[in-house]
Amino acid sequence: MRIAIVTDAWAPQVNGVVRTLEATRAHLLAAGHDVLVVAPDAFASLPCPTYPEIRLALAGRSAVGRRLAAFAPHAIHIATEGPLGLAARRWCGARALPFTTAYHTQFPDYVSARTGMDPEWVWRYVRWFHAAAEAVLVSTPTIADTLHRHGLPHTRLWGRGVDLDCFTPDGPIDPAIRALPGPVLLYVGRVAVEKNLEAFLSAPAAGSKVVIGDGPALAPLQQRFPAAHFLGRRSGDALAAAYRSADAFVFPSRTDTFGLVMIEAIACGTPVAAFPVPGPVDVLTPATGAIHADMTRAIASALTLDRHPCAHAAQRFTWTASTEQFLAALQPIGSTRLAA
């Protein structure tokens, strides 16, 4: 099957959307499918205002359409609502071609956090963008309910996975992290305003606070919280060692749709502290995390949890199952003629 994926989020960006798409593409290729990814790296681009790590492609409907037509896909998936996603949506719409979309991020909340704009204004765009899709892929039932309430009932579940060969409770630790005064509290992810890191860094919890990741809020947070340890980006075995070295993983975001880092943490045996919001309420169980409206209390509860049930619970999150859900949701184009 020839599958085209159009996305405004792609390497070298490091975030959950990119990692999900990369893992899905790898599993599709391993299963014998042919995959085209139309991403910003194929076009001239500009940095996104307030978030220069994200590149906005300078490509319209014709430029994106030529690539899709040349590939002649059997199915088209539009992963993001940015310039490339918009161009692909318009190209498909002009030809009455079916396509699926995905709601990866709480886009209205992100825009509101960065600009102060009323989220309902952004929801108008989100409703329009996804309304034409055959199905909107969502990571959890809670996000499906959110879209239903905002006038998008045609959702399909597309769960997430974790690399269970890399993220395991058995393996080396990071000696520098483990040597910090305990308990060691860890955050992994983008260092950006929408991640609500202040709720973690300002919580009056004993021990050491460690932040792994990079982003536009890094410098301000380093200045405001000099006692915290900001270690930059890590991946693969080095990241797994960091998870194993922590006593608890703290997930302060209120705007994520899932939170891949949570299942990486529990796969390494590290319990999670989080707010009672979409993502944590879908992913965590009483054995793997503590959810509370007070972050300090959530951290204290997480520190009492046994590490062994965490790693066992993570076994249900596989990229194979996730990719099968993605494939099942695709809408075949059939014999419709593809013309640029």
Buried (B, 14 or more C-beta within 10 A) or exposed (E): BBBBBBBBBBEEBBBBBBBBBEBBBEBBEEEEBEBBBBBBEBBEBEEBEEBEBBBBBEBBBEBBBEBBBEBEBBBBBBBBBBBBBBBBBBBBEEBEBBBBBBBBBBBBBBBBBBEEEEBEEBBEBBEEBBEBBBBBBBBBEBBBEBBEEBEBEBBBBBBBBBBBEBBBBEEEBBEEBBEBEEBBBBBBBBBBBBBBBBBBBBBEBEBBBBBBBBBBBBEEBEEEBEEBBBBEBBEEEEBBBBBBBBBBBBBBBBBBBBBBBBBBBBBBBBBBBBBEBBBBBBBBEEBBBBBBEEBBBBBBBBBEBEBEBBBBBBEEBBBEBBBBBBBEBBBEBEEEEBEB
